[in-house]
């Protein structure tokens, strides 16, 4: 950088020109590089902003869509006759002092619910070891109800010890002593649901909702947020953003197939679900996915008495 001082005469001027020209070229190149860097920084910042915005949008707090089922039917212009109601098979299951939700399955004399509703709760809040002496299934049209006795000896469930609130054992299937007529029972499906799949819950009264009738049922539409692999089973359960309270346990997780609904899971537990945004560790509800064991239990009970 000392050419203009070390060289005299014409060579001094030429080198000075070369120096100035080179300096301008370097300045222009530097400016272009700065612009390139600035563009790159802006591009990266924009990309990550959009990326995190999309994540935030996908994890957006699911609003509480729970509504009294009869009000849902009224808003949806669905016939009040129970034989025409698409969710008439989602009802109440009770064993001794334990009460929860349950679902009537084809052909109309099989009930699916959570194991802890059938056996009661232990000190950890998991399924206990009680031996129920009497169980019944209540069918209600929202105005009145009728109870159907359950054959306790028909109960089929996995006796494995539950290890967490997100395990695959919290289900039980039982046979009714008589077939229920006049409503449409559900079928079951072990076809895995994708993340983002909309599902429907219809439960009995939940503890955080005002009680308007002893026969009330609650309707909610929500979404599968995360599929869980347990013990090598690729889809053993689902974390959902369904807002649930006490009373929702045992409810069928329903997915629409054509003009009907099929059971894809059984609501089992929940972390905090109201007043928070879905989070896979602290804000979710959990359902056991319909698996091969549940399907086998269904087929076994289906052929009893045939």
Beta strands, then each sheet from edge to edge (+ up, - down):
strand 1: 67-68
strand 2: 90-95
strand 3: 98-105
strand 4: 110-113
strand 5: 135-140
strand 6: 145-156
strand 7: 172-176
strand 8: 187-188
strand 9: 198-204
strand 10: 217-230
strand 11: 233-240
strand 12: 252-257
strand 13: 260-270
strand 14: 285-289
sheet 1: 1+ 10- 9+ 12- 13+ 8+
sheet 2: 1+ 10- 11+ 14-
sheet 3: 2+ 3- 4+ 7- 6+ 5- 2+
end
